[in-house]
Amino acid sequence: MDILIRNVRIMQTEPPFEVSEGMDVLIKGTEIAEVGKNLPIAGCKVIEGEGKTLIPGNVCSHHHYYSGLSRGMLISAGPQTDFIQVLKEWWWRLDRGLDEEACYYSSLICSMDAILSGTTTAIDHHASPSYIEGSLDTIARGMEEVGIRGATCYEVTDRNEGEKELRRGVDENIAFAKKVDSRLKKGEDVLVEAMIGGHAPFTIPESGMEMMKDAVDETGRGMHLHIAEDKYDVVHSHHIYNEDIIRRLDRHGLLSGKTLLVHGIHISREEVDILNERGCFFAHNPRSNMNNHVGYNRHLADIKKLVLGTDGCGGNMFEEIKIGFFKHKDDGGPWWPSDFLTALNRGNSLVESVFSGRGKWGRVEKGCKADLVLLDYYSPTPLVKENAATHFVWGMSSNAVRTVIVNGKIVLEDRVFPHLDADKIYAEASRVAKSVWEKVDKIKS
């Protein structure tokens, strides 16, 4: 059934952040069919928009769905005085404890939490060394059941089983991409796409880089990779390969307009210039960087295709943009709310790259994909295009999210999932999380 959102304020999150009052938005199929006033309502499901604000859905450009059951995790852990110890004592033990059931409930929970916070697309970066083959299908299944748009990939790494693990990770990326291609050939409107994932260069030897390049070429997908999150990654590259990380990736032909690089806190200005020349997307993850105490990226204003992610700290981009803005100002950076909202909206360009040739995202206008969020945002001051970004950063929050539409379907209505038993899912997730924690507590770092 067609959907008509009636008499709503439309706020674009792309510059110049236009604001239009009293508009109707007609959705047919997966796209916005018309935007105007006094549109006919016959045959439509009508959503009353008076007093509400309609925005394009937010995009989390880098997530870790494997972290979905980690909140409050109760395990014994050794010293964590540097980032490598954090990885070994916490995250690398967690991902080794994940099985199919845990991955499935992690995907459900992360997808539901993202939708509840107004995020309509999540770009996932997955790891579960004890369950590699089929893991991306499981992550995608959870996403599709909730109804969130997304992409996923497997973190290629040698950190547990060396060359064998590298091959298994690459093969899982290729297998999932081919399954997506098969569904597309059948005419399916696939909601979850594929990328070629890699953990970080310090756990990917030359043979792994070569495998990833072959996978990128074979599947036509872009690479999704952590780089220079900690100085160790940079020092390792200099020590083992005698070159900067970006130059190493470029030597292997892994930098392109479809590439998504993440963190990059310790890259040089010369490396920024190279990734800009290659047209790479670059995800900034403020909360994770602060939590892991890995430093601050002072090149944000120099990166042309900067997007925002969470690195597994949930899917709430209202929180992420606020913390990102305040941390930036605290560090003396030059950006204002409009710059951060531009970066957040640019995640839609990443979506267009991942879902190549299948639509336009990021605006509430005719012909765009109907990935939309309806907010109960009560503004005590005028909201116009000149201050819309400031309202977004200072006033709007996930608490205002009322209804969410993805791919033309209502996935959250009046803060209720119409097609899911949310209470049952959260209860089951809690049971599974406890089991995972018990398993992780027995795994040595």
GIFEN-V501565 format. One record per residue. N is the residue number from 0. SS is DSSP state (helix for helix, strand for strand, loop for the rest). PHI is phi in degrees with one decimal (* if undefined). Layout:
BEGIN
n = (N & N)
ss = (SS & SS)
phi = (PHI & PHI)
END
This chain:
BEGIN
n = (0 & 1 & 2 & 3 & 4 & 5 & 6 & 7 & 8 & 9 & 10 & 11 & 12 & 13 & 14 & 15 & 16 & 17 & 18 & 19 & 20 & 21 & 22 & 23 & 24 & 25 & 26 & 27 & 28 & 29 & 30 & 31 & 32 & 33 & 34 & 35 & 36 & 37 & 38 & 39 & 40 & 41 & 42 & 43 & 44 & 45 & 46 & 47 & 48 & 49 & 50 & 51 & 52 & 53 & 54 & 55 & 56 & 57 & 58 & 59 & 60 & 61 & 62 & 63 & 64 & 65 & 66 & 67 & 68 & 69 & 70 & 71 & 72 & 73 & 74 & 75 & 76 & 77 & 78 & 79 & 80 & 81 & 82 & 83 & 84 & 85 & 86 & 87 & 88 & 89 & 90 & 91 & 92 & 93 & 94 & 95 & 96 & 97 & 98 & 99 & 100 & 101 & 102 & 103 & 104 & 105 & 106 & 107 & 108 & 109 & 110 & 111 & 112 & 113 & 114 & 115 & 116 & 117 & 118 & 119 & 120 & 121 & 122 & 123 & 124 & 125 & 126 & 127 & 128 & 129 & 130 & 131 & 132 & 133 & 134 & 135 & 136 & 137 & 138 & 139 & 140 & 141 & 142 & 143 & 144 & 145 & 146 & 147 & 148 & 149 & 150 & 151 & 152 & 153 & 154 & 155 & 156 & 157 & 158 & 159 & 160 & 161 & 162 & 163 & 164 & 165 & 166 & 167 & 168 & 169 & 170 & 171 & 172 & 173 & 174 & 175 & 176 & 177 & 178 & 179 & 180 & 181 & 182 & 183 & 184 & 185 & 186 & 187 & 188 & 189 & 190 & 191 & 192 & 193 & 194 & 195 & 196 & 197 & 198 & 199 & 200 & 201 & 202 & 203 & 204 & 205 & 206 & 207 & 208 & 209 & 210 & 211 & 212 & 213 & 214 & 215 & 216 & 217 & 218 & 219 & 220 & 221 & 222 & 223 & 224 & 225 & 226 & 227 & 228 & 229 & 230 & 231 & 232 & 233 & 234 & 235 & 236 & 237 & 238 & 239 & 240 & 241 & 242 & 243 & 244 & 245 & 246 & 247 & 248 & 249 & 250 & 251 & 252 & 253 & 254 & 255 & 256 & 257 & 258 & 259 & 260 & 261 & 262 & 263 & 264 & 265 & 266 & 267 & 268 & 269 & 270 & 271 & 272 & 273 & 274 & 275 & 276 & 277 & 278 & 279 & 280 & 281 & 282 & 283 & 284 & 285 & 286 & 287 & 288 & 289 & 290 & 291 & 292 & 293 & 294 & 295 & 296 & 297 & 298 & 299 & 300 & 301 & 302 & 303 & 304 & 305 & 306 & 307 & 308 & 309 & 310 & 311 & 312 & 313 & 314 & 315 & 316 & 317 & 318 & 319 & 320 & 321 & 322 & 323 & 324 & 325 & 326 & 327 & 328 & 329 & 330 & 331 & 332 & 333 & 334 & 335 & 336 & 337 & 338 & 339 & 340 & 341 & 342 & 343 & 344 & 345 & 346 & 347 & 348 & 349 & 350 & 351 & 352 & 353 & 354 & 355 & 356 & 357 & 358 & 359 & 360 & 361 & 362 & 363 & 364 & 365 & 366 & 367 & 368 & 369 & 370 & 371 & 372 & 373 & 374 & 375 & 376 & 377 & 378 & 379 & 380 & 381 & 382 & 383 & 384 & 385 & 386 & 387 & 388 & 389 & 390 & 391 & 392 & 393 & 394 & 395 & 396 & 397 & 398 & 399 & 400 & 401 & 402 & 403 & 404 & 405 & 406 & 407 & 408 & 409 & 410 & 411 & 412 & 413 & 414 & 415 & 416 & 417 & 418 & 419 & 420 & 421 & 422 & 423 & 424 & 425 & 426 & 427 & 428 & 429 & 430 & 431 & 432 & 433 & 434 & 435 & 436 & 437 & 438 & 439 & 440 & 441 & 442 & 443 & 444)
ss = (loop & strand & strand & strand & strand & strand & strand & strand & strand & strand & strand & loop & loop & loop & loop & loop & loop & loop & strand & strand & strand & strand & strand & strand & strand & strand & strand & strand & loop & loop & strand & strand & strand & strand & strand & strand & loop & loop & loop & loop & loop & loop & loop & strand & strand & strand & strand & strand & loop & loop & loop & loop & strand & strand & strand & strand & loop & strand & strand & strand & strand & strand & strand & loop & helix & helix & helix & loop & loop & loop & loop & loop & loop & loop & loop & loop & loop & loop & loop & loop & loop & loop & helix & helix & helix & helix & helix & helix & helix & helix & helix & helix & helix & helix & helix & helix & loop & loop & loop & helix & helix & helix & helix & helix & helix & helix & helix & helix & helix & helix & helix & helix & helix & helix & helix & helix & loop & loop & strand & strand & strand & strand & strand & strand & loop & strand & loop & loop & loop & loop & loop & loop & loop & loop & helix & helix & helix & helix & helix & helix & helix & helix & helix & helix & helix & helix & loop & loop & strand & strand & strand & strand & loop & strand & loop & strand & loop & loop & loop & loop & loop & loop & helix & helix & helix & helix & helix & helix & helix & helix & helix & helix & helix & helix & helix & helix & helix & helix & helix & helix & helix & helix & helix & helix & helix & loop & loop & loop & loop & loop & loop & strand & strand & strand & loop & strand & strand & strand & strand & strand & helix & helix & helix & loop & loop & helix & helix & helix & helix & helix & helix & helix & helix & helix & helix & helix & helix & helix & helix & loop & loop & loop & strand & strand & strand & strand & strand & loop & loop & loop & helix & helix & helix & helix & helix & helix & helix & helix & helix & helix & helix & loop & loop & loop & helix & helix & helix & helix & helix & helix & helix & loop & loop & loop & loop & loop & loop & loop & loop & strand & strand & strand & strand & loop & loop & loop & loop & loop & helix & helix & helix & helix & helix & helix & helix & helix & helix & helix & loop & loop & strand & strand & strand & strand & loop & helix & helix & helix & helix & helix & helix & helix & loop & loop & loop & loop & loop & loop & loop & helix & helix & helix & loop & loop & loop & strand & strand & strand & loop & loop & loop & loop & loop & loop & loop & loop & helix & helix & helix & helix & helix & helix & helix & helix & helix & helix & helix & helix & helix & helix & loop & loop & loop & loop & loop & loop & helix & helix & helix & helix & helix & helix & helix & helix & helix & loop & helix & helix & helix & helix & helix & helix & helix & helix & loop & loop & loop & loop & loop & loop & loop & loop & loop & loop & loop & loop & loop & loop & strand & loop & loop & strand & strand & strand & strand & loop & loop & loop & loop & loop & loop & loop & loop & loop & loop & loop & loop & helix & helix & helix & helix & helix & helix & helix & loop & loop & loop & helix & helix & helix & strand & strand & strand & strand & strand & strand & loop & loop & strand & strand & strand & strand & strand & loop & loop & strand & loop & loop & loop & loop & loop & helix & helix & helix & helix & helix & helix & helix & helix & helix & helix & helix & helix & helix & helix & helix & helix & helix & helix & helix & helix & loop & loop & loop & loop)
phi = (* & -64.4 & -119.3 & -121.6 & -94.3 & -110.0 & 55.9 & -114.8 & -82.8 & -104.4 & -122.0 & -79.3 & -102.2 & -110.2 & -53.2 & -92.6 & 59.0 & -58.3 & -126.8 & -124.2 & -100.6 & 62.8 & -101.3 & -108.1 & -127.4 & -102.4 & -113.4 & -123.5 & 63.3 & -100.2 & -125.6 & -78.5 & -91.1 & -160.4 & -130.3 & -175.8 & -119.1 & 57.8 & -71.5 & -65.1 & -105.7 & -59.2 & 76.0 & -109.1 & -80.8 & -99.9 & -112.1 & -74.9 & -107.3 & -59.5 & 80.2 & -115.7 & -122.4 & -106.1 & -128.6 & -62.5 & -61.4 & -75.0 & -118.9 & -93.3 & -83.0 & -158.5 & -134.1 & -126.0 & -64.9 & -66.4 & -86.9 & -59.8 & -107.7 & -94.0 & -59.5 & 71.8 & -57.2 & -102.9 & -141.3 & -85.4 & -140.4 & -82.3 & -58.3 & -135.3 & -94.2 & -142.9 & -65.3 & -63.6 & -65.9 & -59.5 & -61.4 & -69.5 & -85.3 & -123.8 & -71.8 & -74.7 & -77.0 & -59.9 & -65.8 & -72.2 & -89.9 & -89.7 & -115.4 & -60.4 & -62.1 & -64.4 & -63.4 & -63.8 & -71.8 & -60.7 & -66.1 & -59.2 & -65.1 & -62.3 & -68.5 & -65.8 & -62.5 & -65.4 & -60.3 & -60.0 & -100.8 & 86.4 & -98.4 & -104.1 & -137.4 & -128.1 & -97.0 & -92.6 & -135.9 & -106.5 & -149.2 & -156.7 & -57.3 & -86.2 & -148.9 & -94.0 & -62.3 & 89.0 & -65.6 & -70.7 & -60.4 & -66.6 & -61.3 & -64.3 & -61.6 & -63.0 & -59.6 & -68.1 & -66.5 & -76.8 & 102.8 & -84.8 & -80.7 & -171.9 & -143.3 & -142.9 & -160.8 & -105.0 & -72.0 & -65.8 & -160.7 & -114.8 & -71.0 & -113.0 & -127.2 & 62.0 & -58.1 & -59.6 & -68.8 & -56.4 & -62.2 & -64.0 & -65.1 & -63.3 & -61.7 & -66.7 & -59.8 & -66.3 & -61.4 & -67.4 & -59.9 & -68.1 & -67.1 & -62.4 & -59.7 & -62.9 & -67.0 & -63.8 & -63.2 & -81.3 & 89.1 & -73.1 & -91.2 & -73.9 & -92.2 & -124.5 & -97.8 & -115.3 & -133.0 & -106.9 & -95.5 & -144.0 & -66.1 & -156.9 & -55.2 & -72.6 & -114.8 & -127.4 & -72.6 & -57.6 & -63.3 & -68.0 & -61.6 & -64.8 & -62.2 & -65.7 & -61.8 & -61.2 & -67.4 & -60.2 & -67.0 & -67.9 & -97.2 & 75.3 & -93.9 & -90.5 & -86.6 & -127.4 & -144.9 & -74.0 & -141.0 & 47.7 & -67.0 & -130.8 & -60.1 & -57.3 & -61.6 & -69.3 & -62.1 & -59.8 & -63.5 & -67.6 & -69.9 & -86.1 & -114.2 & 57.9 & -156.6 & -65.1 & -59.1 & -62.5 & -66.7 & -64.2 & -62.9 & -66.6 & -60.9 & -89.5 & 70.5 & -100.7 & -106.2 & -154.3 & -69.0 & -101.8 & -77.9 & -117.4 & -101.2 & -128.4 & 78.0 & 55.1 & -62.6 & -111.6 & -80.7 & -89.9 & -64.0 & -61.1 & -68.1 & -60.0 & -60.0 & -67.5 & -66.5 & -66.9 & -61.8 & -82.6 & 77.5 & -72.2 & -79.8 & -142.4 & -98.8 & -98.3 & -127.5 & -57.8 & -63.7 & -63.4 & -59.7 & -68.0 & -62.9 & -86.8 & 54.9 & -99.1 & 115.5 & -127.8 & -83.2 & -95.8 & -104.3 & -53.5 & -69.5 & -95.5 & -91.4 & -72.7 & -115.8 & -72.2 & -130.0 & -115.6 & -133.8 & -121.4 & 57.7 & 93.8 & -83.8 & 77.7 & -119.4 & -89.8 & -81.4 & -64.8 & -68.2 & -62.4 & -68.4 & -63.2 & -65.2 & -61.2 & -66.3 & -67.4 & -63.4 & -63.1 & -68.1 & -63.4 & -86.2 & 83.8 & -71.5 & -89.0 & -81.5 & -119.3 & -50.8 & -62.4 & -68.2 & -71.5 & -67.6 & -61.6 & -65.0 & -62.5 & -65.2 & -61.9 & -56.2 & -69.0 & -66.9 & -64.2 & -59.7 & -62.6 & -68.9 & -69.2 & -97.3 & -51.5 & 75.6 & -112.4 & 142.4 & -121.3 & -125.2 & 100.9 & -139.8 & -94.0 & -156.5 & -55.6 & 93.5 & -85.3 & -62.2 & -85.9 & -110.0 & -135.7 & -130.9 & -102.5 & -110.3 & -90.8 & -106.3 & -97.7 & -95.3 & -81.6 & -134.6 & -56.0 & -115.2 & -133.7 & -61.4 & -68.7 & -126.4 & -60.3 & -64.8 & -66.2 & -59.8 & -62.1 & -77.1 & -90.4 & -116.5 & -73.5 & -154.8 & -65.0 & -63.0 & -87.3 & -66.5 & -112.3 & -135.9 & -128.2 & -120.5 & -127.4 & 57.3 & 81.7 & -116.1 & -77.7 & -105.3 & -144.7 & -130.2 & 51.4 & 65.5 & -122.7 & -80.7 & -66.9 & -118.0 & -129.8 & -93.3 & -61.3 & -60.6 & -66.0 & -64.0 & -66.1 & -65.3 & -65.6 & -61.0 & -64.2 & -63.7 & -65.1 & -60.3 & -60.6 & -64.1 & -62.4 & -58.9 & -63.5 & -69.3 & -63.3 & -63.4 & -93.5 & -86.7 & -84.6 & -73.6)
END
